[in-house]
Amino acid sequence: MDSTILISKYLKEYNCLYKEANEIYHEAARRLHLSDSAFEIFYALFDMGDNCLQRDICKASCLPKQTINSSIRKLQADGYLTLSPGKGRSMHIHLTDSGKKLIQEKLLPLIQIENDTLASFSPEECEQLLRLNAKYNHALRSRLSKLEEDL
């Protein structure tokens, strides 16, 4: 191990903030009596609308296909979702009345809190927050892809 490489002050702070944000959402899901993956599925369904594809939920949530698939199967068994075949192996996801009620009662208040939180920032601050996070993610993804090539 190369002991000359240190974690910079900024990397430590960024990692701490990133993990704190993840913990905030994990705690929110727990308070709503949802698993993290179920929370992401309902959030994606609200955002993209009923009838979206399972692969769209995977992309929106950044969760593995297997995780989303098993969570969807559980939510289907619990009566929150139904599935219908799409083209090829694609599956369309539909909310049942119970699923719509869950979103209305549990998810919408959380989304309002998120919107209110961002509304406490100026438009310039919101744009800067988004721009800098996107810039970091792009640079990190680019450098990590080169790491793979070098190994």
Chimera marker file (.cmm) of the C-alpha trace (Angstrom):
<marker_set name="trace">
<marker id="1" x="0.000" y="0.000" z="0.000" r="1" g="1" b="0" radius="0.5"/>
<marker id="2" x="1.349" y="3.436" z="-0.935" r="1" g="1" b="0" radius="0.5"/>
<marker id="3" x="1.328" y="5.404" z="2.310" r="1" g="1" b="0" radius="0.5"/>
<marker id="4" x="2.255" y="8.624" z="0.488" r="1" g="1" b="0" radius="0.5"/>
<marker id="5" x="-1.295" y="8.940" z="-0.857" r="1" g="1" b="0" radius="0.5"/>
<marker id="6" x="-3.534" y="10.733" z="1.598" r="1" g="1" b="0" radius="0.5"/>
<marker id="7" x="-7.222" y="11.527" z="1.596" r="1" g="1" b="0" radius="0.5"/>
<marker id="8" x="-7.426" y="15.264" z="1.066" r="1" g="1" b="0" radius="0.5"/>
<marker id="9" x="-9.380" y="17.543" z="3.368" r="1" g="1" b="0" radius="0.5"/>
<marker id="10" x="-11.888" y="18.208" z="0.579" r="1" g="1" b="0" radius="0.5"/>
<marker id="11" x="-12.336" y="14.531" z="-0.233" r="1" g="1" b="0" radius="0.5"/>
<marker id="12" x="-12.969" y="13.755" z="3.446" r="1" g="1" b="0" radius="0.5"/>
<marker id="13" x="-15.570" y="16.516" z="3.678" r="1" g="1" b="0" radius="0.5"/>
<marker id="14" x="-17.231" y="15.548" z="0.401" r="1" g="1" b="0" radius="0.5"/>
<marker id="15" x="-17.355" y="11.869" z="1.381" r="1" g="1" b="0" radius="0.5"/>
<marker id="16" x="-18.839" y="12.825" z="4.738" r="1" g="1" b="0" radius="0.5"/>
<marker id="17" x="-21.539" y="14.974" z="3.086" r="1" g="1" b="0" radius="0.5"/>
<marker id="18" x="-22.308" y="12.251" z="0.527" r="1" g="1" b="0" radius="0.5"/>
<marker id="19" x="-22.662" y="9.612" z="3.241" r="1" g="1" b="0" radius="0.5"/>
<marker id="20" x="-24.734" y="11.961" z="5.390" r="1" g="1" b="0" radius="0.5"/>
<marker id="21" x="-27.154" y="12.563" z="2.500" r="1" g="1" b="0" radius="0.5"/>
<marker id="22" x="-27.445" y="8.809" z="1.952" r="1" g="1" b="0" radius="0.5"/>
<marker id="23" x="-28.122" y="8.322" z="5.661" r="1" g="1" b="0" radius="0.5"/>
<marker id="24" x="-30.793" y="11.048" z="5.611" r="1" g="1" b="0" radius="0.5"/>
<marker id="25" x="-32.639" y="9.240" z="2.814" r="1" g="1" b="0" radius="0.5"/>
<marker id="26" x="-32.140" y="5.842" z="4.457" r="1" g="1" b="0" radius="0.5"/>
<marker id="27" x="-33.677" y="7.232" z="7.656" r="1" g="1" b="0" radius="0.5"/>
<marker id="28" x="-36.540" y="8.800" z="5.674" r="1" g="1" b="0" radius="0.5"/>
<marker id="29" x="-37.279" y="5.443" z="4.027" r="1" g="1" b="0" radius="0.5"/>
<marker id="30" x="-37.174" y="3.726" z="7.428" r="1" g="1" b="0" radius="0.5"/>
<marker id="31" x="-39.604" y="6.271" z="8.900" r="1" g="1" b="0" radius="0.5"/>
<marker id="32" x="-41.928" y="5.628" z="5.969" r="1" g="1" b="0" radius="0.5"/>
<marker id="33" x="-41.642" y="1.870" z="6.668" r="1" g="1" b="0" radius="0.5"/>
<marker id="34" x="-40.004" y="1.267" z="3.288" r="1" g="1" b="0" radius="0.5"/>
<marker id="35" x="-36.797" y="-0.438" z="2.297" r="1" g="1" b="0" radius="0.5"/>
<marker id="36" x="-34.291" y="1.768" z="0.501" r="1" g="1" b="0" radius="0.5"/>
<marker id="37" x="-35.040" y="0.014" z="-2.793" r="1" g="1" b="0" radius="0.5"/>
<marker id="38" x="-38.832" y="0.276" z="-2.352" r="1" g="1" b="0" radius="0.5"/>
<marker id="39" x="-38.394" y="3.973" z="-1.601" r="1" g="1" b="0" radius="0.5"/>
<marker id="40" x="-36.397" y="4.406" z="-4.836" r="1" g="1" b="0" radius="0.5"/>
<marker id="41" x="-38.991" y="2.466" z="-6.845" r="1" g="1" b="0" radius="0.5"/>
<marker id="42" x="-41.916" y="4.542" z="-5.591" r="1" g="1" b="0" radius="0.5"/>
<marker id="43" x="-39.922" y="7.742" z="-6.096" r="1" g="1" b="0" radius="0.5"/>
<marker id="44" x="-39.099" y="6.759" z="-9.688" r="1" g="1" b="0" radius="0.5"/>
<marker id="45" x="-42.705" y="5.749" z="-10.395" r="1" g="1" b="0" radius="0.5"/>
<marker id="46" x="-43.937" y="9.094" z="-9.117" r="1" g="1" b="0" radius="0.5"/>
<marker id="47" x="-41.341" y="10.956" z="-11.169" r="1" g="1" b="0" radius="0.5"/>
<marker id="48" x="-41.676" y="8.970" z="-14.418" r="1" g="1" b="0" radius="0.5"/>
<marker id="49" x="-45.319" y="8.043" z="-14.122" r="1" g="1" b="0" radius="0.5"/>
<marker id="50" x="-47.201" y="4.803" z="-14.061" r="1" g="1" b="0" radius="0.5"/>
<marker id="51" x="-46.337" y="2.288" z="-16.788" r="1" g="1" b="0" radius="0.5"/>
<marker id="52" x="-42.590" y="2.947" z="-16.817" r="1" g="1" b="0" radius="0.5"/>
<marker id="53" x="-40.168" y="0.131" z="-17.500" r="1" g="1" b="0" radius="0.5"/>
<marker id="54" x="-38.162" y="-1.728" z="-14.894" r="1" g="1" b="0" radius="0.5"/>
<marker id="55" x="-34.924" y="-0.732" z="-16.656" r="1" g="1" b="0" radius="0.5"/>
<marker id="56" x="-35.943" y="2.945" z="-16.350" r="1" g="1" b="0" radius="0.5"/>
<marker id="57" x="-36.292" y="2.506" z="-12.595" r="1" g="1" b="0" radius="0.5"/>
<marker id="58" x="-32.838" y="0.888" z="-12.463" r="1" g="1" b="0" radius="0.5"/>
<marker id="59" x="-31.336" y="3.816" z="-14.341" r="1" g="1" b="0" radius="0.5"/>
<marker id="60" x="-33.138" y="6.464" z="-12.255" r="1" g="1" b="0" radius="0.5"/>
<marker id="61" x="-32.266" y="4.833" z="-8.922" r="1" g="1" b="0" radius="0.5"/>
<marker id="62" x="-28.691" y="3.777" z="-9.776" r="1" g="1" b="0" radius="0.5"/>
<marker id="63" x="-29.454" y="0.464" z="-8.078" r="1" g="1" b="0" radius="0.5"/>
<marker id="64" x="-28.556" y="-2.965" z="-9.505" r="1" g="1" b="0" radius="0.5"/>
<marker id="65" x="-31.083" y="-4.716" z="-11.710" r="1" g="1" b="0" radius="0.5"/>
<marker id="66" x="-31.290" y="-7.670" z="-9.303" r="1" g="1" b="0" radius="0.5"/>
<marker id="67" x="-32.075" y="-5.394" z="-6.342" r="1" g="1" b="0" radius="0.5"/>
<marker id="68" x="-34.837" y="-3.594" z="-8.230" r="1" g="1" b="0" radius="0.5"/>
<marker id="69" x="-36.237" y="-6.857" z="-9.573" r="1" g="1" b="0" radius="0.5"/>
<marker id="70" x="-36.478" y="-8.523" z="-6.156" r="1" g="1" b="0" radius="0.5"/>
<marker id="71" x="-37.949" y="-5.389" z="-4.580" r="1" g="1" b="0" radius="0.5"/>
<marker id="72" x="-40.524" y="-5.086" z="-7.371" r="1" g="1" b="0" radius="0.5"/>
<marker id="73" x="-41.494" y="-8.734" z="-6.847" r="1" g="1" b="0" radius="0.5"/>
<marker id="74" x="-42.010" y="-8.072" z="-3.130" r="1" g="1" b="0" radius="0.5"/>
<marker id="75" x="-44.041" y="-4.910" z="-3.787" r="1" g="1" b="0" radius="0.5"/>
<marker id="76" x="-46.105" y="-6.872" z="-6.288" r="1" g="1" b="0" radius="0.5"/>
<marker id="77" x="-46.729" y="-9.626" z="-3.719" r="1" g="1" b="0" radius="0.5"/>
<marker id="78" x="-47.683" y="-6.937" z="-1.173" r="1" g="1" b="0" radius="0.5"/>
<marker id="79" x="-50.270" y="-5.538" z="-3.601" r="1" g="1" b="0" radius="0.5"/>
<marker id="80" x="-48.604" y="-2.198" z="-4.434" r="1" g="1" b="0" radius="0.5"/>
<marker id="81" x="-47.591" y="-2.940" z="-8.033" r="1" g="1" b="0" radius="0.5"/>
<marker id="82" x="-48.621" y="-4.971" z="-11.027" r="1" g="1" b="0" radius="0.5"/>
<marker id="83" x="-46.493" y="-5.898" z="-14.017" r="1" g="1" b="0" radius="0.5"/>
<marker id="84" x="-47.352" y="-6.167" z="-17.677" r="1" g="1" b="0" radius="0.5"/>
<marker id="85" x="-45.106" y="-7.400" z="-20.469" r="1" g="1" b="0" radius="0.5"/>
<marker id="86" x="-43.530" y="-4.914" z="-22.836" r="1" g="1" b="0" radius="0.5"/>
<marker id="87" x="-41.384" y="-5.534" z="-25.897" r="1" g="1" b="0" radius="0.5"/>
<marker id="88" x="-39.071" y="-8.503" z="-25.544" r="1" g="1" b="0" radius="0.5"/>
<marker id="89" x="-38.244" y="-9.089" z="-21.898" r="1" g="1" b="0" radius="0.5"/>
<marker id="90" x="-39.229" y="-5.574" z="-20.797" r="1" g="1" b="0" radius="0.5"/>
<marker id="91" x="-41.744" y="-5.252" z="-18.002" r="1" g="1" b="0" radius="0.5"/>
<marker id="92" x="-44.022" y="-2.272" z="-17.438" r="1" g="1" b="0" radius="0.5"/>
<marker id="93" x="-44.648" y="-1.350" z="-13.806" r="1" g="1" b="0" radius="0.5"/>
<marker id="94" x="-48.096" y="-0.161" z="-12.724" r="1" g="1" b="0" radius="0.5"/>
<marker id="95" x="-49.231" y="1.166" z="-9.372" r="1" g="1" b="0" radius="0.5"/>
<marker id="96" x="-52.265" y="-0.434" z="-7.790" r="1" g="1" b="0" radius="0.5"/>
<marker id="97" x="-54.685" y="1.697" z="-5.788" r="1" g="1" b="0" radius="0.5"/>
<marker id="98" x="-52.670" y="0.729" z="-2.681" r="1" g="1" b="0" radius="0.5"/>
<marker id="99" x="-49.471" y="1.873" z="-4.387" r="1" g="1" b="0" radius="0.5"/>
<marker id="100" x="-51.040" y="5.186" z="-5.388" r="1" g="1" b="0" radius="0.5"/>
<marker id="101" x="-52.282" y="5.671" z="-1.828" r="1" g="1" b="0" radius="0.5"/>
<marker id="102" x="-48.821" y="4.945" z="-0.425" r="1" g="1" b="0" radius="0.5"/>
<marker id="103" x="-47.263" y="7.559" z="-2.711" r="1" g="1" b="0" radius="0.5"/>
<marker id="104" x="-49.947" y="10.091" z="-1.820" r="1" g="1" b="0" radius="0.5"/>
<marker id="105" x="-49.661" y="9.565" z="1.930" r="1" g="1" b="0" radius="0.5"/>
<marker id="106" x="-45.951" y="8.860" z="2.373" r="1" g="1" b="0" radius="0.5"/>
<marker id="107" x="-43.889" y="10.040" z="-0.566" r="1" g="1" b="0" radius="0.5"/>
<marker id="108" x="-45.549" y="13.328" z="-1.476" r="1" g="1" b="0" radius="0.5"/>
<marker id="109" x="-44.921" y="14.894" z="1.960" r="1" g="1" b="0" radius="0.5"/>
<marker id="110" x="-41.239" y="13.968" z="1.637" r="1" g="1" b="0" radius="0.5"/>
<marker id="111" x="-41.020" y="15.445" z="-1.873" r="1" g="1" b="0" radius="0.5"/>
<marker id="112" x="-42.596" y="18.632" z="-0.528" r="1" g="1" b="0" radius="0.5"/>
<marker id="113" x="-39.887" y="18.769" z="2.142" r="1" g="1" b="0" radius="0.5"/>
<marker id="114" x="-37.218" y="18.327" z="-0.549" r="1" g="1" b="0" radius="0.5"/>
<marker id="115" x="-38.767" y="21.092" z="-2.665" r="1" g="1" b="0" radius="0.5"/>
<marker id="116" x="-39.039" y="23.396" z="0.360" r="1" g="1" b="0" radius="0.5"/>
<marker id="117" x="-35.408" y="22.720" z="1.239" r="1" g="1" b="0" radius="0.5"/>
<marker id="118" x="-34.206" y="23.642" z="-2.244" r="1" g="1" b="0" radius="0.5"/>
<marker id="119" x="-36.527" y="26.665" z="-2.243" r="1" g="1" b="0" radius="0.5"/>
<marker id="120" x="-34.575" y="27.975" z="0.756" r="1" g="1" b="0" radius="0.5"/>
<marker id="121" x="-31.607" y="28.378" z="-1.627" r="1" g="1" b="0" radius="0.5"/>
<marker id="122" x="-31.397" y="31.094" z="-4.237" r="1" g="1" b="0" radius="0.5"/>
<marker id="123" x="-31.801" y="29.955" z="-7.859" r="1" g="1" b="0" radius="0.5"/>
<marker id="124" x="-28.088" y="30.642" z="-8.324" r="1" g="1" b="0" radius="0.5"/>
<marker id="125" x="-27.203" y="28.445" z="-5.339" r="1" g="1" b="0" radius="0.5"/>
<marker id="126" x="-29.390" y="25.623" z="-6.692" r="1" g="1" b="0" radius="0.5"/>
<marker id="127" x="-27.755" y="25.879" z="-10.102" r="1" g="1" b="0" radius="0.5"/>
<marker id="128" x="-24.294" y="25.938" z="-8.535" r="1" g="1" b="0" radius="0.5"/>
<marker id="129" x="-25.077" y="22.908" z="-6.362" r="1" g="1" b="0" radius="0.5"/>
<marker id="130" x="-26.271" y="20.929" z="-9.378" r="1" g="1" b="0" radius="0.5"/>
<marker id="131" x="-23.473" y="22.112" z="-11.657" r="1" g="1" b="0" radius="0.5"/>
<marker id="132" x="-20.694" y="21.266" z="-9.210" r="1" g="1" b="0" radius="0.5"/>
<marker id="133" x="-22.122" y="17.841" z="-8.343" r="1" g="1" b="0" radius="0.5"/>
<marker id="134" x="-22.503" y="17.019" z="-12.046" r="1" g="1" b="0" radius="0.5"/>
<marker id="135" x="-18.956" y="18.237" z="-12.734" r="1" g="1" b="0" radius="0.5"/>
<marker id="136" x="-17.556" y="16.088" z="-9.915" r="1" g="1" b="0" radius="0.5"/>
<marker id="137" x="-19.487" y="12.999" z="-11.054" r="1" g="1" b="0" radius="0.5"/>
<marker id="138" x="-18.397" y="13.458" z="-14.673" r="1" g="1" b="0" radius="0.5"/>
<marker id="139" x="-14.724" y="13.892" z="-13.736" r="1" g="1" b="0" radius="0.5"/>
<marker id="140" x="-14.801" y="10.956" z="-11.318" r="1" g="1" b="0" radius="0.5"/>
<marker id="141" x="-16.493" y="8.663" z="-13.853" r="1" g="1" b="0" radius="0.5"/>
<marker id="142" x="-13.969" y="9.656" z="-16.516" r="1" g="1" b="0" radius="0.5"/>
<marker id="143" x="-10.965" y="9.056" z="-14.275" r="1" g="1" b="0" radius="0.5"/>
<marker id="144" x="-12.330" y="5.759" z="-12.943" r="1" g="1" b="0" radius="0.5"/>
<marker id="145" x="-12.831" y="4.458" z="-16.480" r="1" g="1" b="0" radius="0.5"/>
<marker id="146" x="-9.131" y="5.177" z="-17.140" r="1" g="1" b="0" radius="0.5"/>
<marker id="147" x="-8.209" y="3.316" z="-13.946" r="1" g="1" b="0" radius="0.5"/>
<marker id="148" x="-9.882" y="0.199" z="-15.345" r="1" g="1" b="0" radius="0.5"/>
<marker id="149" x="-7.905" y="0.526" z="-18.572" r="1" g="1" b="0" radius="0.5"/>
<marker id="150" x="-4.634" y="0.851" z="-16.662" r="1" g="1" b="0" radius="0.5"/>
<marker id="151" x="-5.148" y="-2.307" z="-14.592" r="1" g="1" b="0" radius="0.5"/>
<link id1="1" id2="2" r="1" g="1" b="0" radius="0.2"/>
<link id1="2" id2="3" r="1" g="1" b="0" radius="0.2"/>
<link id1="3" id2="4" r="1" g="1" b="0" radius="0.2"/>
<link id1="4" id2="5" r="1" g="1" b="0" radius="0.2"/>
<link id1="5" id2="6" r="1" g="1" b="0" radius="0.2"/>
<link id1="6" id2="7" r="1" g="1" b="0" radius="0.2"/>
<link id1="7" id2="8" r="1" g="1" b="0" radius="0.2"/>
<link id1="8" id2="9" r="1" g="1" b="0" radius="0.2"/>
<link id1="9" id2="10" r="1" g="1" b="0" radius="0.2"/>
<link id1="10" id2="11" r="1" g="1" b="0" radius="0.2"/>
<link id1="11" id2="12" r="1" g="1" b="0" radius="0.2"/>
<link id1="12" id2="13" r="1" g="1" b="0" radius="0.2"/>
<link id1="13" id2="14" r="1" g="1" b="0" radius="0.2"/>
<link id1="14" id2="15" r="1" g="1" b="0" radius="0.2"/>
<link id1="15" id2="16" r="1" g="1" b="0" radius="0.2"/>
<link id1="16" id2="17" r="1" g="1" b="0" radius="0.2"/>
<link id1="17" id2="18" r="1" g="1" b="0" radius="0.2"/>
<link id1="18" id2="19" r="1" g="1" b="0" radius="0.2"/>
<link id1="19" id2="20" r="1" g="1" b="0" radius="0.2"/>
<link id1="20" id2="21" r="1" g="1" b="0" radius="0.2"/>
<link id1="21" id2="22" r="1" g="1" b="0" radius="0.2"/>
<link id1="22" id2="23" r="1" g="1" b="0" radius="0.2"/>
<link id1="23" id2="24" r="1" g="1" b="0" radius="0.2"/>
<link id1="24" id2="25" r="1" g="1" b="0" radius="0.2"/>
<link id1="25" id2="26" r="1" g="1" b="0" radius="0.2"/>
<link id1="26" id2="27" r="1" g="1" b="0" radius="0.2"/>
<link id1="27" id2="28" r="1" g="1" b="0" radius="0.2"/>
<link id1="28" id2="29" r="1" g="1" b="0" radius="0.2"/>
<link id1="29" id2="30" r="1" g="1" b="0" radius="0.2"/>
<link id1="30" id2="31" r="1" g="1" b="0" radius="0.2"/>
<link id1="31" id2="32" r="1" g="1" b="0" radius="0.2"/>
<link id1="32" id2="33" r="1" g="1" b="0" radius="0.2"/>
<link id1="33" id2="34" r="1" g="1" b="0" radius="0.2"/>
<link id1="34" id2="35" r="1" g="1" b="0" radius="0.2"/>
<link id1="35" id2="36" r="1" g="1" b="0" radius="0.2"/>
<link id1="36" id2="37" r="1" g="1" b="0" radius="0.2"/>
<link id1="37" id2="38" r="1" g="1" b="0" radius="0.2"/>
<link id1="38" id2="39" r="1" g="1" b="0" radius="0.2"/>
<link id1="39" id2="40" r="1" g="1" b="0" radius="0.2"/>
<link id1="40" id2="41" r="1" g="1" b="0" radius="0.2"/>
<link id1="41" id2="42" r="1" g="1" b="0" radius="0.2"/>
<link id1="42" id2="43" r="1" g="1" b="0" radius="0.2"/>
<link id1="43" id2="44" r="1" g="1" b="0" radius="0.2"/>
<link id1="44" id2="45" r="1" g="1" b="0" radius="0.2"/>
<link id1="45" id2="46" r="1" g="1" b="0" radius="0.2"/>
<link id1="46" id2="47" r="1" g="1" b="0" radius="0.2"/>
<link id1="47" id2="48" r="1" g="1" b="0" radius="0.2"/>
<link id1="48" id2="49" r="1" g="1" b="0" radius="0.2"/>
<link id1="49" id2="50" r="1" g="1" b="0" radius="0.2"/>
<link id1="50" id2="51" r="1" g="1" b="0" radius="0.2"/>
<link id1="51" id2="52" r="1" g="1" b="0" radius="0.2"/>
<link id1="52" id2="53" r="1" g="1" b="0" radius="0.2"/>
<link id1="53" id2="54" r="1" g="1" b="0" radius="0.2"/>
<link id1="54" id2="55" r="1" g="1" b="0" radius="0.2"/>
<link id1="55" id2="56" r="1" g="1" b="0" radius="0.2"/>
<link id1="56" id2="57" r="1" g="1" b="0" radius="0.2"/>
<link id1="57" id2="58" r="1" g="1" b="0" radius="0.2"/>
<link id1="58" id2="59" r="1" g="1" b="0" radius="0.2"/>
<link id1="59" id2="60" r="1" g="1" b="0" radius="0.2"/>
<link id1="60" id2="61" r="1" g="1" b="0" radius="0.2"/>
<link id1="61" id2="62" r="1" g="1" b="0" radius="0.2"/>
<link id1="62" id2="63" r="1" g="1" b="0" radius="0.2"/>
<link id1="63" id2="64" r="1" g="1" b="0" radius="0.2"/>
<link id1="64" id2="65" r="1" g="1" b="0" radius="0.2"/>
<link id1="65" id2="66" r="1" g="1" b="0" radius="0.2"/>
<link id1="66" id2="67" r="1" g="1" b="0" radius="0.2"/>
<link id1="67" id2="68" r="1" g="1" b="0" radius="0.2"/>
<link id1="68" id2="69" r="1" g="1" b="0" radius="0.2"/>
<link id1="69" id2="70" r="1" g="1" b="0" radius="0.2"/>
<link id1="70" id2="71" r="1" g="1" b="0" radius="0.2"/>
<link id1="71" id2="72" r="1" g="1" b="0" radius="0.2"/>
<link id1="72" id2="73" r="1" g="1" b="0" radius="0.2"/>
<link id1="73" id2="74" r="1" g="1" b="0" radius="0.2"/>
<link id1="74" id2="75" r="1" g="1" b="0" radius="0.2"/>
<link id1="75" id2="76" r="1" g="1" b="0" radius="0.2"/>
<link id1="76" id2="77" r="1" g="1" b="0" radius="0.2"/>
<link id1="77" id2="78" r="1" g="1" b="0" radius="0.2"/>
<link id1="78" id2="79" r="1" g="1" b="0" radius="0.2"/>
<link id1="79" id2="80" r="1" g="1" b="0" radius="0.2"/>
<link id1="80" id2="81" r="1" g="1" b="0" radius="0.2"/>
<link id1="81" id2="82" r="1" g="1" b="0" radius="0.2"/>
<link id1="82" id2="83" r="1" g="1" b="0" radius="0.2"/>
<link id1="83" id2="84" r="1" g="1" b="0" radius="0.2"/>
<link id1="84" id2="85" r="1" g="1" b="0" radius="0.2"/>
<link id1="85" id2="86" r="1" g="1" b="0" radius="0.2"/>
<link id1="86" id2="87" r="1" g="1" b="0" radius="0.2"/>
<link id1="87" id2="88" r="1" g="1" b="0" radius="0.2"/>
<link id1="88" id2="89" r="1" g="1" b="0" radius="0.2"/>
<link id1="89" id2="90" r="1" g="1" b="0" radius="0.2"/>
<link id1="90" id2="91" r="1" g="1" b="0" radius="0.2"/>
<link id1="91" id2="92" r="1" g="1" b="0" radius="0.2"/>
<link id1="92" id2="93" r="1" g="1" b="0" radius="0.2"/>
<link id1="93" id2="94" r="1" g="1" b="0" radius="0.2"/>
<link id1="94" id2="95" r="1" g="1" b="0" radius="0.2"/>
<link id1="95" id2="96" r="1" g="1" b="0" radius="0.2"/>
<link id1="96" id2="97" r="1" g="1" b="0" radius="0.2"/>
<link id1="97" id2="98" r="1" g="1" b="0" radius="0.2"/>
<link id1="98" id2="99" r="1" g="1" b="0" radius="0.2"/>
<link id1="99" id2="100" r="1" g="1" b="0" radius="0.2"/>
<link id1="100" id2="101" r="1" g="1" b="0" radius="0.2"/>
<link id1="101" id2="102" r="1" g="1" b="0" radius="0.2"/>
<link id1="102" id2="103" r="1" g="1" b="0" radius="0.2"/>
<link id1="103" id2="104" r="1" g="1" b="0" radius="0.2"/>
<link id1="104" id2="105" r="1" g="1" b="0" radius="0.2"/>
<link id1="105" id2="106" r="1" g="1" b="0" radius="0.2"/>
<link id1="106" id2="107" r="1" g="1" b="0" radius="0.2"/>
<link id1="107" id2="108" r="1" g="1" b="0" radius="0.2"/>
<link id1="108" id2="109" r="1" g="1" b="0" radius="0.2"/>
<link id1="109" id2="110" r="1" g="1" b="0" radius="0.2"/>
<link id1="110" id2="111" r="1" g="1" b="0" radius="0.2"/>
<link id1="111" id2="112" r="1" g="1" b="0" radius="0.2"/>
<link id1="112" id2="113" r="1" g="1" b="0" radius="0.2"/>
<link id1="113" id2="114" r="1" g="1" b="0" radius="0.2"/>
<link id1="114" id2="115" r="1" g="1" b="0" radius="0.2"/>
<link id1="115" id2="116" r="1" g="1" b="0" radius="0.2"/>
<link id1="116" id2="117" r="1" g="1" b="0" radius="0.2"/>
<link id1="117" id2="118" r="1" g="1" b="0" radius="0.2"/>
<link id1="118" id2="119" r="1" g="1" b="0" radius="0.2"/>
<link id1="119" id2="120" r="1" g="1" b="0" radius="0.2"/>
<link id1="120" id2="121" r="1" g="1" b="0" radius="0.2"/>
<link id1="121" id2="122" r="1" g="1" b="0" radius="0.2"/>
<link id1="122" id2="123" r="1" g="1" b="0" radius="0.2"/>
<link id1="123" id2="124" r="1" g="1" b="0" radius="0.2"/>
<link id1="124" id2="125" r="1" g="1" b="0" radius="0.2"/>
<link id1="125" id2="126" r="1" g="1" b="0" radius="0.2"/>
<link id1="126" id2="127" r="1" g="1" b="0" radius="0.2"/>
<link id1="127" id2="128" r="1" g="1" b="0" radius="0.2"/>
<link id1="128" id2="129" r="1" g="1" b="0" radius="0.2"/>
<link id1="129" id2="130" r="1" g="1" b="0" radius="0.2"/>
<link id1="130" id2="131" r="1" g="1" b="0" radius="0.2"/>
<link id1="131" id2="132" r="1" g="1" b="0" radius="0.2"/>
<link id1="132" id2="133" r="1" g="1" b="0" radius="0.2"/>
<link id1="133" id2="134" r="1" g="1" b="0" radius="0.2"/>
<link id1="134" id2="135" r="1" g="1" b="0" radius="0.2"/>
<link id1="135" id2="136" r="1" g="1" b="0" radius="0.2"/>
<link id1="136" id2="137" r="1" g="1" b="0" radius="0.2"/>
<link id1="137" id2="138" r="1" g="1" b="0" radius="0.2"/>
<link id1="138" id2="139" r="1" g="1" b="0" radius="0.2"/>
<link id1="139" id2="140" r="1" g="1" b="0" radius="0.2"/>
<link id1="140" id2="141" r="1" g="1" b="0" radius="0.2"/>
<link id1="141" id2="142" r="1" g="1" b="0" radius="0.2"/>
<link id1="142" id2="143" r="1" g="1" b="0" radius="0.2"/>
<link id1="143" id2="144" r="1" g="1" b="0" radius="0.2"/>
<link id1="144" id2="145" r="1" g="1" b="0" radius="0.2"/>
<link id1="145" id2="146" r="1" g="1" b="0" radius="0.2"/>
<link id1="146" id2="147" r="1" g="1" b="0" radius="0.2"/>
<link id1="147" id2="148" r="1" g="1" b="0" radius="0.2"/>
<link id1="148" id2="149" r="1" g="1" b="0" radius="0.2"/>
<link id1="149" id2="150" r="1" g="1" b="0" radius="0.2"/>
<link id1="150" id2="151" r="1" g="1" b="0" radius="0.2"/>
</marker_set>
